[in-house]
Amino acid sequence: MFPVSAINQAHGLASQFQGRLTQMQQIFQLSVASATLPTPQQLEKTLLSRNPSSVPQISSNYNALYGAVMPATDAPQRVRDLVDIADAEAQAAMKKAIEIDALADLELQAAQQMNQQLQTAAPGSAAILDAQASAWLVRANAYTQSAIAELVRVRSIDLAGRGAQLKFSTAHTTTLQSTGSEMLQGAH
């Protein structure tokens, strides 16, 4: 049999934890919407929806705000390819953010359920509850790793785009120097 004081202390901690979970959920659900114009507001509303069923709306909202890839007549294929991959990764990151927000909501709900179970748990059931909490923790860590991977992809695309810009600039500088030299030689 467990001492009554230890059981009461455990219930007290569970109540404190429940209060903190409630505060976390309230803070987590504060509105951070800031866009003021209709087209950005629509994309922002989708991005902040926390609703995975809104993921398909990202592409149309993104294109409405940032535009689609330019036609082949307006830019060289290499430029169009870079714009396309940058747009694709930006949209993928936005979609992942919605998914992660939804997962975070589910994790908070699970934490609240576990805390409620703790408050009414019978002495001796701690091992089962500990196993549940450990499983949820591993799952939450997997979501975090997924989010970090998405951030690495976004940063990689950004770095690749900057490298491509330097390559384009170098190629244009070389062409300009060559053309300038030819013009000067023709003037003699």
C-alpha positions as a Markdown table, in Angstrom:
| # | Residue | x | y | z |
|---|---|---|---|---|
| 1 | Met | 0.0 | 0.0 | 0.0 |
| 2 | Phe | 1.2 | 3.5 | -0.8 |
| 3 | Pro | 1.3 | 6.2 | 1.8 |
| 4 | Val | -1.6 | 8.5 | 1.7 |
| 5 | Ser | 0.7 | 11.6 | 1.7 |
| 6 | Ala | 2.5 | 10.3 | -1.4 |
| 7 | Ile | -0.8 | 9.7 | -3.2 |
| 8 | Asn | -2.1 | 13.2 | -2.2 |
| 9 | Gln | 1.2 | 14.7 | -3.4 |
| 10 | Ala | 0.9 | 12.9 | -6.7 |
| 11 | His | -2.7 | 14.1 | -7.2 |
| 12 | Gly | -1.6 | 17.7 | -6.3 |
| 13 | Leu | 1.1 | 17.6 | -8.9 |
| 14 | Ala | -1.3 | 16.3 | -11.5 |
| 15 | Ser | -3.7 | 19.2 | -10.7 |
| 16 | Gln | -0.8 | 21.7 | -11.1 |
| 17 | Phe | 0.1 | 20.0 | -14.4 |
| 18 | Gln | -3.5 | 20.2 | -15.6 |
| 19 | Gly | -3.5 | 24.0 | -14.9 |
| 20 | Arg | -0.2 | 24.4 | -16.8 |
| 21 | Leu | -1.6 | 22.4 | -19.7 |
| 22 | Thr | -4.7 | 24.7 | -19.8 |
| 23 | Gln | -2.4 | 27.8 | -19.8 |
| 24 | Met | -0.3 | 26.3 | -22.6 |
| 25 | Gln | -3.3 | 25.6 | -24.7 |
| 26 | Gln | -4.7 | 29.1 | -24.2 |
| 27 | Ile | -1.3 | 30.6 | -25.2 |
| 28 | Phe | -1.0 | 28.2 | -28.1 |
| 29 | Gln | -4.3 | 29.3 | -29.5 |
| 30 | Leu | -3.7 | 33.1 | -29.4 |
| 31 | Ser | -4.3 | 34.7 | -32.7 |
| 32 | Val | -1.2 | 35.8 | -34.5 |
| 33 | Ala | -2.9 | 36.8 | -37.7 |
| 34 | Ser | -1.4 | 40.1 | -39.0 |
| 35 | Ala | -2.1 | 40.4 | -42.7 |
| 36 | Thr | -4.3 | 43.3 | -43.6 |
| 37 | Leu | -5.1 | 42.8 | -47.3 |
| 38 | Pro | -7.5 | 40.2 | -48.7 |
| 39 | Thr | -5.1 | 38.0 | -50.7 |
| 40 | Pro | -2.5 | 37.8 | -47.9 |
| 41 | Gln | -5.2 | 37.3 | -45.4 |
| 42 | Gln | -6.5 | 34.3 | -47.2 |
| 43 | Leu | -3.1 | 32.6 | -47.3 |
| 44 | Glu | -2.5 | 33.5 | -43.7 |
| 45 | Lys | -5.9 | 32.2 | -42.6 |
| 46 | Thr | -5.1 | 28.9 | -44.3 |
| 47 | Leu | -1.6 | 28.8 | -42.8 |
| 48 | Leu | -2.8 | 29.4 | -39.3 |
| 49 | Ser | -5.9 | 27.1 | -39.6 |
| 50 | Arg | -4.3 | 24.2 | -37.8 |
| 51 | Asn | -6.6 | 22.1 | -40.0 |
| 52 | Pro | -4.9 | 19.4 | -42.2 |
| 53 | Ser | -7.9 | 19.4 | -44.5 |
| 54 | Ser | -7.0 | 23.0 | -45.6 |
| 55 | Val | -3.6 | 21.8 | -46.9 |
| 56 | Pro | -4.9 | 21.5 | -50.5 |
| 57 | Gln | -5.8 | 25.3 | -50.4 |
| 58 | Ile | -2.2 | 26.3 | -50.0 |
| 59 | Ser | -1.2 | 26.0 | -53.7 |
| 60 | Ser | -4.1 | 28.3 | -55.0 |
| 61 | Asn | -3.6 | 30.7 | -52.1 |
| 62 | Tyr | 0.1 | 30.8 | -52.6 |
| 63 | Asn | -0.2 | 31.4 | -56.4 |
| 64 | Ala | -2.8 | 34.1 | -55.8 |
| 65 | Leu | -0.3 | 36.0 | -53.6 |
| 66 | Tyr | 3.1 | 35.1 | -55.1 |
| 67 | Gly | 2.1 | 34.3 | -58.6 |
| 68 | Ala | 2.7 | 31.2 | -60.7 |
| 69 | Val | 5.9 | 30.2 | -62.4 |
| 70 | Met | 6.5 | 32.6 | -65.3 |
| 71 | Pro | 5.8 | 31.3 | -68.9 |
| 72 | Ala | 8.7 | 29.9 | -70.9 |
| 73 | Thr | 8.7 | 33.1 | -73.1 |
| 74 | Asp | 9.4 | 35.3 | -70.1 |
| 75 | Ala | 12.5 | 33.6 | -68.6 |
| 76 | Pro | 15.2 | 31.1 | -69.4 |
| 77 | Gln | 14.4 | 27.5 | -68.4 |
| 78 | Arg | 17.1 | 27.5 | -65.7 |
| 79 | Val | 15.4 | 30.5 | -64.0 |
| 80 | Arg | 12.0 | 28.9 | -64.3 |
| 81 | Asp | 13.4 | 25.7 | -62.7 |
| 82 | Leu | 14.8 | 27.6 | -59.8 |
| 83 | Val | 11.6 | 29.5 | -59.3 |
| 84 | Asp | 9.6 | 26.3 | -59.5 |
| 85 | Ile | 11.7 | 24.5 | -56.9 |
| 86 | Ala | 11.7 | 27.5 | -54.5 |
| 87 | Asp | 7.9 | 27.8 | -54.8 |
| 88 | Ala | 7.5 | 24.0 | -54.4 |
| 89 | Glu | 9.5 | 24.0 | -51.2 |
| 90 | Ala | 7.9 | 27.1 | -49.8 |
| 91 | Gln | 4.5 | 25.5 | -50.3 |
| 92 | Ala | 5.7 | 22.2 | -48.8 |
| 93 | Ala | 7.0 | 24.0 | -45.7 |
| 94 | Met | 3.6 | 25.8 | -45.4 |
| 95 | Lys | 1.8 | 22.5 | -45.6 |
| 96 | Lys | 4.1 | 20.9 | -43.1 |
| 97 | Ala | 3.5 | 23.8 | -40.7 |
| 98 | Ile | -0.3 | 23.2 | -40.8 |
| 99 | Glu | 0.3 | 19.5 | -40.2 |
| 100 | Ile | 2.6 | 20.2 | -37.3 |
| 101 | Asp | 0.1 | 22.7 | -35.7 |
| 102 | Ala | -2.6 | 20.0 | -36.0 |
| 103 | Leu | -0.3 | 17.4 | -34.4 |
| 104 | Ala | 0.6 | 19.8 | -31.6 |
| 105 | Asp | -3.1 | 20.2 | -30.9 |
| 106 | Leu | -3.5 | 16.4 | -30.7 |
| 107 | Glu | -0.5 | 16.2 | -28.4 |
| 108 | Leu | -1.9 | 18.7 | -26.0 |
| 109 | Gln | -5.2 | 16.8 | -26.0 |
| 110 | Ala | -3.3 | 13.6 | -25.3 |
| 111 | Ala | -1.4 | 15.3 | -22.5 |
| 112 | Gln | -4.6 | 16.5 | -20.9 |
| 113 | Gln | -6.1 | 13.0 | -21.1 |
| 114 | Met | -3.0 | 11.5 | -19.5 |
| 115 | Asn | -3.1 | 14.1 | -16.8 |
| 116 | Gln | -6.8 | 13.3 | -16.1 |
| 117 | Gln | -5.9 | 9.6 | -15.9 |
| 118 | Leu | -3.2 | 10.4 | -13.5 |
| 119 | Gln | -5.6 | 12.3 | -11.3 |
| 120 | Thr | -7.8 | 9.3 | -10.9 |
| 121 | Ala | -5.2 | 6.6 | -11.3 |
| 122 | Ala | -5.1 | 3.8 | -8.8 |
| 123 | Pro | -1.9 | 3.3 | -6.9 |
| 124 | Gly | 0.3 | 0.9 | -8.8 |
| 125 | Ser | -0.8 | 1.9 | -12.3 |
| 126 | Ala | 2.0 | 4.4 | -12.7 |
| 127 | Ala | 4.0 | 2.0 | -14.8 |
| 128 | Ile | 1.2 | 1.8 | -17.4 |
| 129 | Leu | 0.8 | 5.5 | -17.4 |
| 130 | Asp | 4.5 | 6.0 | -17.7 |
| 131 | Ala | 4.6 | 3.7 | -20.7 |
| 132 | Gln | 1.8 | 5.8 | -22.4 |
| 133 | Ala | 3.6 | 9.0 | -21.7 |
| 134 | Ser | 6.9 | 7.6 | -23.0 |
| 135 | Ala | 5.2 | 6.5 | -26.3 |
| 136 | Trp | 3.7 | 10.0 | -26.7 |
| 137 | Leu | 7.1 | 11.6 | -26.0 |
| 138 | Val | 8.7 | 9.5 | -28.7 |
| 139 | Arg | 6.0 | 10.4 | -31.1 |
| 140 | Ala | 6.3 | 14.1 | -30.3 |
| 141 | Asn | 10.1 | 13.9 | -30.9 |
| 142 | Ala | 9.4 | 12.3 | -34.3 |
| 143 | Tyr | 7.2 | 15.3 | -35.2 |
| 144 | Thr | 9.9 | 17.7 | -34.0 |
| 145 | Gln | 12.5 | 15.8 | -36.2 |
| 146 | Ser | 10.1 | 16.1 | -39.2 |
| 147 | Ala | 9.8 | 19.9 | -38.6 |
| 148 | Ile | 13.6 | 20.2 | -38.4 |
| 149 | Ala | 14.0 | 18.3 | -41.6 |
| 150 | Glu | 11.6 | 20.7 | -43.3 |
| 151 | Leu | 13.6 | 23.7 | -42.0 |
| 152 | Val | 16.8 | 22.1 | -43.4 |
| 153 | Arg | 15.1 | 21.6 | -46.8 |
| 154 | Val | 13.9 | 25.3 | -46.8 |
| 155 | Arg | 17.4 | 26.5 | -45.9 |
| 156 | Ser | 19.0 | 24.2 | -48.5 |
| 157 | Ile | 16.7 | 25.6 | -51.2 |
| 158 | Asp | 17.6 | 29.1 | -50.1 |
| 159 | Leu | 21.3 | 28.4 | -50.2 |
| 160 | Ala | 21.0 | 26.6 | -53.6 |
| 161 | Gly | 19.1 | 29.6 | -55.0 |
| 162 | Arg | 21.8 | 32.0 | -53.8 |
| 163 | Gly | 24.5 | 29.8 | -55.4 |
| 164 | Ala | 22.5 | 29.8 | -58.6 |
| 165 | Gln | 22.2 | 33.6 | -58.5 |
| 166 | Leu | 26.0 | 33.9 | -58.1 |
| 167 | Lys | 26.5 | 31.5 | -61.1 |
| 168 | Phe | 24.1 | 33.5 | -63.2 |
| 169 | Ser | 25.8 | 36.7 | -62.3 |
| 170 | Thr | 29.2 | 35.3 | -63.1 |
| 171 | Ala | 28.0 | 34.0 | -66.5 |
| 172 | His | 26.4 | 37.4 | -67.3 |
| 173 | Thr | 29.6 | 39.2 | -66.2 |
| 174 | Thr | 31.7 | 37.0 | -68.5 |
| 175 | Thr | 29.3 | 37.5 | -71.4 |
| 176 | Leu | 29.3 | 41.3 | -70.7 |
| 177 | Gln | 33.2 | 41.4 | -70.6 |
| 178 | Ser | 33.4 | 39.3 | -73.8 |
| 179 | Thr | 30.8 | 41.5 | -75.6 |
| 180 | Gly | 32.6 | 44.7 | -74.3 |
| 181 | Ser | 36.0 | 43.4 | -75.6 |
| 182 | Glu | 34.5 | 42.6 | -79.0 |
| 183 | Met | 32.9 | 46.0 | -79.3 |
| 184 | Leu | 36.2 | 47.7 | -78.3 |
| 185 | Gln | 38.2 | 45.6 | -80.8 |
| 186 | Gly | 35.6 | 46.4 | -83.6 |
| 187 | Ala | 35.9 | 50.1 | -82.8 |
| 188 | His | 39.7 | 50.1 | -83.6 |
